[in-house]
Structure formats: C-alpha cells, structure tokens
Amino acid sequence: MIDFLIPVMAAAISAATPLLLAATGELVVERSGVLNLGIEGMMLMGAMAGFAAALLTGSHLAGLLAAALAGMLMALVFAVLTLSLSANQVASGLALTIFGIGLSALVGAPYVGQPVPALPKLDIAGLSDLPVAGPLLFRHDGLVYFSVAAVAATWWFLNRTHAGLKLRAVGESAQAAHALGHPVIAIRYAASLFGGAMAGLAGAFLSLSYTPMWMEGMTAGRGWIALALVVFSAWRPWRALVGAYLFGGVGIVQLHAQGAWGLPSEMFSMLPYVATVLVLTVISARSQAGGTGSRAPADLGKPFRASR
Amino acid sequence: MSAVPPRLALAGITKRFGAVVANDDISFSVAPGEIHALVGENGAGKSTLVKIIYGLLRPDAGVIRWNGETVAPTDPHAARRLGIGMVFQHFSLFDAFTVAENIALGLDAAGDRRALAARIASVSASYGLPLEPGRAVGTLSMGERQRVEIVRCLLQNPRLLVMDEPTSVLTPQEAEVLFATLRRLAAEGCSILYISHKLDEIRALCQRATILRAGRVVANCNPAVETARSMAEMMIGNELRVTKRMPSDRAPEKPARLSVNGLDRPAERAFGVALRDIRFSVGPGEIFGIAGVAGNGQGELMEALSGEWRTSAAAAIAVDGAPVADRGPQARRLAGLYTLPEERNGHAAVPGMSLAANTLLSARHHMGLTRAGVIRRDAARRFAQRIVSAFDVRTFGVDVPASSLSGGNLQKFVVGRELLQKPAVLVVAQPTWGVDAGAAAAIHIALADLAREGAAIVVISQDLDELLSLTDRIAVISGGRLSRTLQTAQVTVDEIGLLMGGAEGETRDAA
C-alpha cells in the first residue's frame, strides 16, 4: 500500500505546484483590490516563453526568467487597461485569457513537439534516499521548493511588514488609503506585476517540469482552478497551500482511479472541477451565514480614480 | 503679538472643478493655539478647502503660509511632515484591520510593532482616550473609531489638527469628552481648524469663525458674540425659516396607523446588530422620532420596516391594523406603508437612470405608471415633473440622470416622490442628511404637512435638533433595543444623550 501511496503523493505535490504558484500570485493581486481573471492567459504565455527560452538558450534559468517576464508583460497590459484607464476588471481579465491562449499558440507554433530536458530534480545524498520522506519530499525540482517558500514569504510580507499592511489597506478601502496619502495605483501595479510573474512561473513549471514540452492550451484550465483556490483560501497564503495540495491530490487520484469500477474516465476527469464548485458553494454559504474569516478584500474589483 | 506669524494662513485660495468654482479667493488665518471654526452649508466648499490644506488637492491659485513660510503640500505625507493632522468626516479607517494596524497606516515611519503599541497606550492614556490596540475597528462604536483617528494624529505631534464635522457621529456626552480633549490640545499650543455646521457647538468651543457660502468667505466673526441665528443667516444668506411644529392635537383614542409589536431580528452580518423586542405605535397626524448613534440598529430597523427584510411573524408590523411584516415592499406600499432609506444614491434612487425612470421605483402602481407591464413614459415624466415643481428640485429637466443632482436636490426629489403618493404611513431615515439648510427646511415643512393630513410619520435620524423640532414623541435606539417613548416637548438633550449611550438598556435588563 505504501509503495503505491508514495508515488501518488509525490505526484500530487508536483500537480499542486503550478496551482500554488499561480494562486499565491493572484492572492497578492486580490489583496490589493484587483481581480485579474487572466491567470490562464498569463500561465500559457509563461509556459510558451519559458519553454522557448530554455530551448533556444539551453538554460533552465533563462527559461524561468523569460516565463516570469512574459507573465509580467501580460499583467502589465491588464494593469494599464484596468488601473490607468479604469477599464472593467472582469471583462479585461477574460480578454487577457483569450488573448493569451491565442498569442501563445501563434508564437509557440514552431516549438510544438520539440524536446527539452526537464528541470533537474533535487538529489541530496542521504536525504533523497530516505525510505519514505526521500521520494516524497526530497526528489522534486527547485520550483516546488520555491512555491512553498513563496507562500511563507507572502504570508510574512502581508502580515508582518509595513509595505504588506499598505497593500492590504489599498485592497480594503482605496479611498481611505488614498486619503492617508498611500499611492493606491502604484501599489496595485506592483501587486499585479507580481501576480503576472508567479503565473508565468506556474506556466513554466508545466512546460519545463510537469510535462517537459510545449503544446497550445496545455494549462488545461489550471488558471481557473488557481482562481478558485484564492477564494477557497479566504485570501490566506497557508490555506492556499493546503487547498493546492488538496486539488493536486484530487487530480492525481483521478488519474490512478480511471477505469476502476467500470465508470467512464470522463467522470473522474471532472473530479477537480466538481470539487472546485463544491468548495466555492460551501464557502459562499458560510460567508453568507456571517463568518468574518472568509471575507474578501472589501474593495476587490472596484476601480479607483483619485481627483487632483 | 503681531510678531508671531499665524500657524496657518491662506491667501486667495481658488479651486475649480470644470466650470464649478468650489473655492473662490479664500483667505483667513489660524493663530497658534487657536480653535478656529470653518462654517458653511453643504457644498459651500469646506471639504475642498480642507483637502487642499492636507495636500489631497492642489489649488489653482493662492498661497498657503505655514508659520510665515510659503508651503505647497503635494500629498498628505508632506502635510503630516509639516505638522498637519486630519480627522476625516467619513473616517479613513479599515474595518477589517486592528486599531494598531489602522494607526500604523497613518504614520510615515514604519516603526516596530511593540514600540507602536506602547506609544498608542501612552498617548491614549495621557489624553483620556482609551483604546484596545488589538481590536478590529469594525467592532468599535463611532465614538471609538473617531478616537482611533485622533490618536493616530496625536502620535505625530501635530501643530494643526483639522477636524471635519467631528460630532456628527457622537452622542452629546461623547461630544463633551471630545471638546475637553480639543481644549486641552489648544492649551498646549496646537491649533485646531474645526469644521462644522452645528452653530451651538461652535459658539461653545471656538474663538474665531470663518463663514463660507458658495465657495467664498462671507464673514469672519467671533462666535461668542454672535447668536446661532445670526451665524446661520450669514451662512445661508437670507432670513432663516424656522420649522417649529406645534405638537399635534392627536386624540389618544384614535387607533394607531402603524404599530410595531415586539419585532425581533437576529444579527445577520459580521458587524451587524440584532433587533430585540421593538415596540412602538404611531397615530394619525403624529410624527414619531427615533434617535440614536449610527450603527445601533437603525439600518436593520429600516430594512424590517421597508420589507427588505421580512419575518414570518406577520403581526410584528401592522398598518391600519393589517399585518404586513411577512410582506415585501410593494405589498406594504399597497397597504399604505412607504419607506425612504438613508442612502439616496443607489438605494432610494438609481444614480444612472433618469428622474422620470426613478419615479417607477415606488410609484409604479399607485400612480399608474405602467399598463400591462409596459412603462407609460409620458405618465412617468409627468409625475417626475410634478415632483420637480412641487418640491423646487433644481434640475435641467426630468430626463437627466439622478446622479447629476446635488445631494439636497435629489433628496427633495425622492421625498417628493413618496409624499405625492399620499402614504398612510411614511418612514424616513436621515431625511436631511447632507442637505443644505434651505432644502432641509422645505423637507421638514413637507413632512409636517403630510402629518397634518392624517398620515403617521416615523423619522429615524442622528440629528437631534431635527428630531426635537419636528417630532411629537421620541424614542432612542441603542444596541438594537428601543427605549421608552418620551414626549418631545418635555425631553432634554441630556436625557436623550444618556439613552443613546444605552443607559436604560442595562436597567431594563436588570429588571
């Protein structure tokens, strides 16, 4: 049993990592009061750019940098539209996703089917050979550890630093933050760019580690699951981590259980999405019942314009 | 004394928004340690001027001198560095954050958390402004929230404190505590610019007053030698019409038109209030006032009366004897119960729609504005026109969006929309909130006229002066409970103030 479970759990951690990277980024974005629905598009651009750069330069680091940059450029487009030009955030985010799907397919066309070596896995003598913990915890690649470190750093930044407090303040009441002299738009730009970089890295994890190749639309809805995760986490980094591993696990179980009990495999493929819908329903029912814990940032999605 | 330059001197400050001149050549000065009043009606330009002083807006012309030197604060950070502190009318606080976090957001230097908590404790202790740094601001009363704002300013050792309508959210007793704090600050040399339109307060507190009207300084005076009436006339620019109603000659044996019989409602929101056993009744020709500090259940009570919130206990609310508490707003209107919520923009009126379309919100059935579900545009426009002329609403026609009207004009419009339907019972919340004195008087007269025609009226307001001049009987809501009912003619401000603080709620619990 344990021989079966360990690879499943290790695979779950791997499947959870792109969700976690993207959700952590979006969590910071939403805490600043900006709702960017374009994660899927930013992830695809990151996946494509990361793959192309790694292929052309032969350097994984160049690939990761290119992915982060591509995500940031996409986020910049979104930020200019919604923050500087006060466009509707929901519509702009949806447009960003569609734009990203198309653009990544167009620019990425020459790279389809090309091979690239996967990100190297950690291999520490002693640790990686431990019986259970070894394969479970010490044989992943750097991005997996980075994603966990990013959660810790995000928690610390939001809850322990003055800059993090300002970012939350901007998301809670942009008017009040402005009245106190905090640069609402600049803070929201910074948060949006961070979200773009993280989504880009999430995409690169898919195209450089999870399945080291590029094909169009390869994120397969993970951007939307990341978005749901942010709500599931009630905008708290550690809960996002738990949620990502939960969703990652459901995804893997689905793969392993396919064909079992004579059910069609499509039923199992639906699992992560059914889980998403269930979780969102439960959360919304709970917050309707008056819980304060799962409150969204009060100014989430509201445009802000300062008079001068 | 002329050797000491004024702490703050404004010379020729002018600010335009498009074609509107919000501030026109404003000049005055505030001496060190002086409590200086800035008085004016809503829309006179007070808030614009304050934002200029605090660096949130830049003047188009004019000079600001700080201790004799010309300055031009470009943002609030710069203003705070000069020593200008600001307590906003609509607090710049974050409900979900703790007191300490809220205070940290108003400070420029990000200090250590523990050191900050210690400084908060020492400042709040030395000025008698108790605060718990770890509490969420959303759970605090209005008075406590204001305390957070004041302590936030005091931590920066301000040399000028700007207070924008500070007592509008306080009980009379809380206001006295605030005045004591302000007098002490002034004695320590801090100047205070005190913005208000409550003239009695200004006479009690301020050494000098600058009166604004339509963006200009119309007078500089010593409030101690003026009367509230003379200042009000300078503020408004013409004779003040006083609305003092004679108590209605309601025969007590007449049956109540509105009766609320033990209305209970659990708290629904995170920072909400539960209503407990609310009982009152209002007879024909009577105006019943409900006083209280904001956030004590007024919003919840209003929703329960309007039908936005319903209960299965139908008899909890009865109109002319008919139970309606399980019905929605439209059914209640058909029964004769009309309500007008506090928020004009987005609750009583749809800001983006025309005045004519806004008549449909409540007058659709009673005024026959639809036929077989199709809107009769002409009928709606005619009704809107009637409101505009009957209530002197200043507007460019009835096809302009509601949001294009000033607050006072839109309020006159929505009040008129309900009044012209001749309701049997009318419940209004904050009928003159943010409305200039002229429009307020017009609304008061209209309400009194409706009562004279036999309607029962409930006015929920935080403005005690309004309730004392308008109502026949008055009760106070505090923590979701309604106090005993008092005869307005015999009541004192002190008595109401104690009830606002919840004094009676405890004795009733004990009994």
Interface residues (C-beta under 8 A of the other chain):
Chain A: T161 H162 A163 L165 K166 R168 A169 E172 S173 Q175 A176 A177 H178 A179 L180 G181 H182 G290 G291 T292 R295 A298 S307 R308
Chain B: F17 G55 L56 L57 R58 D75 P76 H77 A79 R80 F88 F91 S92 L93 F94 D95 A96 F97 E101 A104 L105 G106 A110 A267 E268 R269 A270 G272
